[in-house]
Each structure stands twice: as C-alpha cells, then as structure tokens.
Amino acid sequence: MSAFDEFEVCRNILESLLTGVCVVDMQKKIMFWSDGAERITGRLRHEVIGRYCAAEALLHCQQSGCECCSEECPLARAMKTCRAVEGSGFLHHKSGYEIPVRVRAVPVHNPHGSIIGAVETFDELEQSDVHPGEKTLAACIDDVTGVASQAQFQSGLREALAAFTERNVVFSVLRFRVEGLGRFRAAFGPDAASSLLRVIARSLAGDLCRTDIVGRWADNEFIVILNDCAGESLPAVGERLRWALANDSIEWWGARRSLPVSMGEATVQAEDTIASILERTQKSLDAASERHSRATTTGNNQSPGSQQCSQLSASWWFLVA
C-alpha cells in the first residue's frame, strides 16, 4: 500500500494548501476546514466545524451584499446535480467585509456511490480579476489601506448595536486621527501618505482581536469596533495600541517619517444610535486633538525625545515614530 493511501497523509496535504478547502455533509454542516480556509476567511476551524454553512454566512453570491445562502449556492448545486460547479462570488470575512473568490464545488460519494456531501475549494481573486458586475466590492474595502470602508464599517456598527439591544453585548468604538496628514502629503507626496496610512491600518488590524472591526472613516481617520477581548479594559487596549503605533514608521527620502495620531473613544450606552455613538467619539477625538495641539505648542523648546515622552504620558494621542 502506498503511503499516500493513508488518511492522515491526505488530510495533512489538504490542510497545508493555500487554497481554502471546505467539506460539508448533505445538510451543509461543515465537517472539514483547511488552513487556507482559515487564512482567507479569518475563521478558525474550531469556530466553524460542526456548524452549518448558512449560519456562518459563508456565502457564494454573484452580487455583493447578498444576505442568504440559498439552494443555488455551489455546494447545494453540486449535491443536487451530481456534477462539479464552478463560479465566482463572495465570502464574508469574519471581520465583516466581503472577499471576492473563485469557487469550485464537487459532490462527495461513499463507497456505494451515494452522495454524502460536497467539497468546495476557493481562492481569493485579485481586483483585476473581478468581473464588472462584482465591482461593488469596492464599497466594502478601502482601496488604499485594505481595511473596511466607511460604508462597510457602518454595516458592522449596525450589527453591533443590534447585538447590544437584543443580547446586551457591550462594545466600544475607537476613533483615530492622523494629525497633519495634509501637510505630510504636500511635503512628501501622495505615495508617502498612502504608505503611512497602510502602516497604521496594519498596526491597528494586527493588534486587535479577530472579533474587532477596523475601518477607514475619512482621509485621515480610522475607526474600530472593539468587542470584549478576553475581558481587557478599554484603557488597557488604548495603551497597547498606543505603543504598537509608536513603533511604526516609513522609510522615505532617506529618513524615517511619522505623524502623531490622536484617539477618541466611546462605549455603547442604552438608547444609543449610530449617530449618537459616533458623535461621542467625535467629541472625544476633538478633545484629544486639542490636547495634542497644546502639547505641541508648549513642547517646542524641548528636545524631540523629551517632547515625545511628555506627550505620550499626557493624553490619548501618540506618535507613530
């Protein structure tokens, strides 16, 4: 018998593929979830195995924004027609945005020839590969930073508010402003500004929990839905993000370039709406920006190092340096 006939060898091969691999039974309950599937969707196997495809919002729609997993999805069609099904569509990432993918689903047979489920493989599509009818994906992802767009973030905020109203799931919203971005762009060019924004977005996304959502709110602003992360307090998260961003910069024109970042915050309250919680984050952010402005003015006679240290301890703003 060949070593490749062993089940664990074949399983390890499937799990090591960059391509996403998902196996479901006849009820579309997920039985197998590969490393590639985790990477593409942000969903770990222990979070999805044993649950149903529709419940996990692992959709395969021809248009962005589809809300249901119907009998026309590739997995269902493969089991119904006994044939392979190919196409392109969208999967929902755990962070809330949609991912364009190319999918292929095939039925799975038992030794007697009966269909017992289906296996699907999926790969991310580059933007250049997305068909014109699928370009609405641009409304979901910010094309400069790769995080959720303002529209997609608002959708996530609506869901968070609904969860708070229905199940008392408390969350906070953090709002970040990159101070002086316009002057930075004028001095070093748009590519430098975009590069710095990507660094900041990457730091935010990389230092938060998988259940949190990072979005770009405006040209110089990012916004985060912060869910409970192992019970970590809001001040502790803010401090952690402050130091994470303080270690970032870009190399541009032979020097390290950086900008200060202010942060505002608000925790959801009873009777909150999207407008009310965003208004509180705006006021908090404006207050932090004002503290930054005063600290910068009073610190002009200090050395750069001592000025940065005093600013870091004084308020919710920090230097990306």
Buried (B, 14 or more C-beta within 10 A) or exposed (E): EEEEEEEEEEEEEBBEBEBBBBBBBBEBBBBBBBBBBBEBBBBBBEBBBEBBBBEBBBBBBEEBEBEEBEEEBBBBBBBBEEEEBEBBBBBBBBBBBBBBBBBBBBBBEEEEEEBEBBBBBBBBBEEEEBEEEBEEBBBBBBEBBBBBBBEBBBBBBEEBBEBBEEEEBEBBBBBBBBBBBEEBBEEBEEEBBBBBBBBBBBBBBEBBEEBBBBBBBEEBBBBBBBBBBEEEEEEEBBBBBBEBBBEBBBEBEEEEBBBBBBBBBBEBEEEBEEEEBBEBBBEBBBBBBEBBBEBBEEBEEEEEEEBBBEBBEBBBBBBBB
